[in-house]
Amino acid sequence: MLDATTRSGGTATVSPRTAATELAVATAAGPVAPTGFAARVTRVLLSPWSRLSLLVALLASAATAVVLFQPQQLLTNGWPPQLGGAAAALAYAVAYGLCTVAFVPRPLLNLAAGALFGSQLGLASALAGTVLGAGIAFCLGRVLGQEALRPLLRGKWLKAADGQLSRHGFRSMLAARLFPGVPFAAANYCAAVSRMGLLPFLLATALGSIPNTAAYVVAGARASTPTSPAFLIALACIALPGLAGAVVAWRKRHRLRGR
């Protein structure tokens, strides 16, 4: 059996087995983390609060662009005439999704979808845009805002909402989409900050958005005949859920005051 080292002419020579062991230990330790100014700048830029600041800047820029350029006017009044049929509906769905991320009101976009494409194609385009916009907002909130905002969920109501979305994400989001009093953007970012999965979020958004979206699309498609039964039914489907939501909110508030 050879020793770990042998001496030849007064020089210590490391055996192959020892050298291989040292190399394996060095490899397992991993690369040395970079230090210095560049490393500090990288850590700051990738920190949770830096990413949250980027999200706020993106949303503020999008909202400002909507105010200045009013893309909803292009969607409703200046739709390119060379686009028609399914291609136009697909393009509108993409534009719809981007506009919802920029806080363009969905009722306006739904009415425009019905006016441009009719009830059936307009509903398909509006629903696709709704899911696309919700998915973009969810991913932005999850990547840029979740890590910074989750430690701030300390209040009783915030913890309860987060727990509900995290444990019962699909049915909670389905109820939020069906309930007319919950803002679309607020539901998107609340779900993103919670531990809810993306797939249940998108599925609940698609299913829960059908009634309200369909009512607005039909109203937009039949706006030229305001006395038609379809238009009147659509208006009722828009007004009644809103009234029911207001009554429920008032009763909840009254009960809380009674306590």
C-alpha positions in Angstrom: 0.0 0.0 0.0 1.5 3.4 -1.1 1.4 6.4 1.2 -0.7 9.5 0.3 2.6 11.3 -0.6 6.0 10.1 -1.7 9.2 12.1 -1.4 11.6 12.1 -4.3 14.7 14.4 -4.0 13.2 16.3 -1.2 10.0 17.2 -3.1 6.6 16.2 -1.9 4.4 14.7 -4.7 0.7 14.3 -4.2 -0.7 10.9 -5.1 -3.4 10.7 -7.9 -6.0 9.5 -5.4 -5.4 12.5 -3.1 -5.5 15.0 -6.0 -8.8 13.5 -7.3 -10.3 13.8 -3.8 -9.3 17.5 -3.4 -10.7 18.2 -6.9 -14.0 16.6 -6.0 -14.3 18.6 -2.8 -13.5 21.9 -4.6 -16.1 21.1 -7.3 -18.8 20.2 -4.7 -18.2 23.5 -3.0 -19.4 25.3 -6.1 -18.2 28.5 -7.7 -17.2 31.4 -5.5 -19.8 34.1 -5.4 -18.7 37.3 -7.1 -17.8 40.1 -4.9 -17.3 43.8 -5.4 -19.3 46.7 -6.8 -20.9 44.7 -9.7 -22.2 42.0 -7.3 -23.7 44.6 -5.0 -25.4 46.3 -7.9 -26.8 42.9 -9.1 -28.2 42.1 -5.6 -29.9 45.5 -5.4 -31.4 45.3 -8.8 -32.7 41.8 -8.2 -34.0 42.5 -4.7 -37.7 42.1 -4.0 -38.3 45.8 -3.5 -36.5 46.7 -6.7 -38.7 44.3 -8.6 -41.8 45.7 -7.0 -40.6 49.2 -7.9 -40.3 48.0 -11.5 -43.8 46.6 -11.5 -45.2 49.9 -10.1 -43.3 51.8 -12.8 -44.6 49.5 -15.6 -48.2 49.9 -14.4 -47.9 53.6 -14.0 -46.4 53.9 -17.5 -49.2 51.8 -19.0 -51.9 53.9 -17.2 -50.2 57.1 -18.4 -50.1 55.8 -22.0 -53.8 55.0 -21.8 -54.6 58.5 -20.7 -52.4 60.2 -23.3 -53.0 58.0 -26.4 -56.5 56.5 -25.5 -56.0 53.2 -27.3 -59.6 52.3 -26.6 -60.6 54.9 -29.2 -58.5 53.0 -31.8 -60.2 49.8 -30.8 -63.7 51.2 -31.0 -63.5 53.8 -33.8 -60.4 53.2 -35.9 -60.1 49.4 -36.3 -58.0 48.6 -39.4 -60.3 47.8 -42.3 -58.0 45.3 -43.8 -58.5 43.0 -40.9 -61.7 40.9 -40.9 -63.2 37.7 -39.5 -61.2 35.4 -37.3 -57.9 37.3 -37.8 -59.5 40.6 -36.7 -61.0 38.8 -33.6 -57.6 37.4 -32.7 -55.9 40.7 -33.1 -58.6 42.3 -31.0 -58.2 39.7 -28.2 -54.4 40.5 -28.0 -55.1 44.2 -27.9 -57.9 43.6 -25.4 -55.5 41.7 -23.1 -52.8 44.4 -23.2 -55.4 47.2 -22.6 -56.7 45.5 -19.5 -53.2 45.3 -18.1 -53.1 49.1 -18.8 -56.4 49.5 -16.8 -58.7 50.2 -19.7 -62.2 49.4 -18.4 -63.4 46.0 -19.5 -67.0 47.0 -20.0 -65.9 49.4 -22.7 -63.9 46.7 -24.4 -66.7 44.2 -24.2 -69.2 46.6 -25.7 -66.7 47.3 -28.5 -66.2 43.6 -29.1 -69.9 43.1 -29.6 -70.2 46.1 -31.9 -67.3 45.0 -34.0 -67.8 41.3 -34.3 -71.3 40.5 -33.2 -72.4 38.3 -30.3 -70.7 35.0 -30.9 -67.3 36.0 -32.3 -67.3 39.1 -30.1 -67.8 36.9 -27.0 -65.0 34.6 -28.0 -62.6 37.5 -28.6 -63.5 39.2 -25.4 -63.1 36.1 -23.3 -59.7 35.3 -24.9 -58.6 38.9 -24.2 -59.8 38.6 -20.6 -57.9 35.5 -19.9 -54.8 36.9 -21.7 -54.8 40.1 -19.7 -55.4 38.3 -16.4 -52.5 35.9 -17.2 -50.1 38.8 -18.0 -51.1 40.6 -14.8 -50.8 37.5 -12.7 -47.3 36.7 -14.0 -46.1 40.2 -13.6 -47.4 40.3 -10.0 -46.0 36.9 -9.2 -42.5 37.6 -10.6 -42.1 41.2 -9.6 -44.3 41.7 -6.6 -45.0 38.6 -4.6 -41.7 38.3 -2.7 -41.9 41.9 -1.5 -45.6 42.0 -0.7 -46.1 38.7 1.1 -44.3 39.9 4.3 -46.8 42.8 4.5 -49.9 40.5 4.8 -50.2 41.0 8.5 -53.7 42.3 9.0 -56.6 40.0 9.9 -58.5 40.7 6.7 -55.4 40.4 4.5 -54.4 37.1 6.0 -57.9 35.8 5.6 -58.0 36.7 2.0 -54.6 35.3 1.3 -55.5 32.1 3.1 -58.7 31.7 1.1 -57.0 32.3 -2.2 -54.0 30.0 -1.3 -56.1 27.1 -0.1 -59.2 27.4 -2.2 -57.9 29.3 -5.2 -60.2 28.1 -7.9 -63.6 28.6 -6.2 -62.5 31.8 -4.6 -61.4 33.3 -7.9 -64.6 32.0 -9.6 -66.7 33.8 -7.0 -64.6 37.0 -7.4 -65.2 36.9 -11.2 -68.9 36.3 -10.8 -69.3 39.0 -8.2 -69.5 42.4 -10.0 -68.1 44.4 -7.1 -64.6 43.0 -7.3 -62.3 45.0 -9.6 -60.7 43.0 -12.3 -57.1 44.3 -11.7 -57.3 44.0 -7.9 -58.4 40.3 -8.2 -55.5 39.6 -10.6 -52.8 41.0 -8.3 -54.3 39.6 -5.1 -54.1 36.2 -6.7 -50.6 36.8 -7.8 -49.4 37.7 -4.3 -51.1 34.6 -2.8 -49.9 31.1 -3.4 -52.6 30.3 -5.9 -51.5 28.4 -9.0 -51.6 29.9 -12.5 -53.8 27.2 -14.1 -56.7 27.3 -11.5 -56.5 31.1 -11.8 -56.9 31.2 -15.6 -59.6 28.5 -15.6 -61.6 30.3 -12.9 -61.2 33.6 -14.8 -62.4 32.1 -18.0 -65.5 30.4 -16.5 -66.4 33.2 -14.1 -66.1 36.0 -16.7 -68.6 34.4 -19.1 -71.9 35.9 -17.7 -70.8 39.5 -17.3 -68.8 39.5 -20.5 -71.6 38.0 -22.5 -74.1 40.6 -21.2 -71.9 43.5 -22.4 -71.0 41.9 -25.7 -74.7 41.3 -26.5 -75.5 44.8 -25.5 -72.8 46.1 -27.8 -73.9 43.9 -30.7 -77.6 45.0 -30.3 -77.0 48.7 -29.5 -78.5 49.7 -32.8 -81.8 48.2 -31.7 -82.2 49.3 -28.1 -85.8 48.1 -27.9 -85.0 44.5 -29.0 -85.5 41.7 -26.4 -81.8 40.7 -26.6 -80.7 44.2 -25.7 -83.1 44.6 -22.8 -82.2 41.2 -21.4 -78.5 42.1 -21.7 -79.1 45.3 -19.8 -81.0 43.4 -17.1 -78.1 40.9 -16.8 -75.7 43.9 -16.3 -77.9 45.8 -13.9 -79.3 43.1 -11.6 -75.9 41.5 -10.5 -74.6 45.0 -9.8 -77.7 45.8 -7.7 -77.4 42.5 -5.9 -73.8 43.1 -5.2 -74.6 46.5 -3.8 -77.3 45.1 -1.5 -75.0 42.4 -0.2 -72.2 44.9 0.5 -74.5 47.2 2.3 -75.9 44.4 4.5 -72.4 43.2 5.4 -71.4 46.7 6.3 -74.6 47.1 8.4 -73.8 43.9 10.3 -70.2 45.0 10.9 -71.5 48.3 12.3 -73.9 46.4 14.5 -71.1 44.5 16.1 
